[in-house]
Amino acid sequence: MRRTGFALPAALAVAGAVLGWLLEVGLAAGGRPALVPPYTLPVALAAIGAAVVAAGWPIRQLLQGKARRRVDPFRAMRVLLLAKASTLAGSLLGGMAIGVGIYFLSRPVLPPVGALLATAVTILASAALVGCGLLVEHWCRLPPEDEAEATPALDLPRE
C-alpha cells in the first residue's frame, strides 16, 4: 500500500470546500437557514484522532524495538487503513468547513460569532484528524529489511 501523498487530501479538501459552499448557497437560495457545524463535530473528530493514535501506538513501539509482544499483522493493516481513512475523511470534512466559512465571510451581514467559532473549531479539529492519520500511517511503515534478519514480530508485505 502506498503512503498518502499530498494530492489526494488536497483534492478532497478542495472538493469539500466547493461542496460546502454550494450547499450553503443552495440553502440560502431555497430560503432555508444556513448550516452551522455543531459543536459536537470537532469533539468527535478529536476523539477519533486520539483513537487512531492510541491504536497505532503499539505498532510504533514494536517497530522501534521497545515492545516484545507480537502484533497481529491483520490488526496492523486495519490500523493502517483506519489512519488512511481518517486522513481522507478529515480532509473532506475540513474542506467542507472551509467552504462554509468562506460562505459565511462572503455575506454582507456576518453571521453570529458562534457560527464562525464553530466553523473555525471544526476546521482545526479536521486538520488535527488529518495530522493524526498521517502520523499513524508513518508509524505503521516498516523499516527496510536486511536480507539476513527479518522482523519476526510483524510479518507485513514490504512496500
Secondary structure, 3 states (H helix, E strand, C coil): CCCCCCHHHHHHHHHHHHHHHHHHHHHHHCCCCCCCCCCHHHHHHHHHHHHHHHHHHHHHHHHCCCCCCCCCHHHHHHHHHHHHHHHHHHHHHHHHHHHHHHHHHHCCCCCCHHHHHHHHHHHHHHHHHHHHHHHHHHHCCCCCCCCCCCCCCCCCCCC
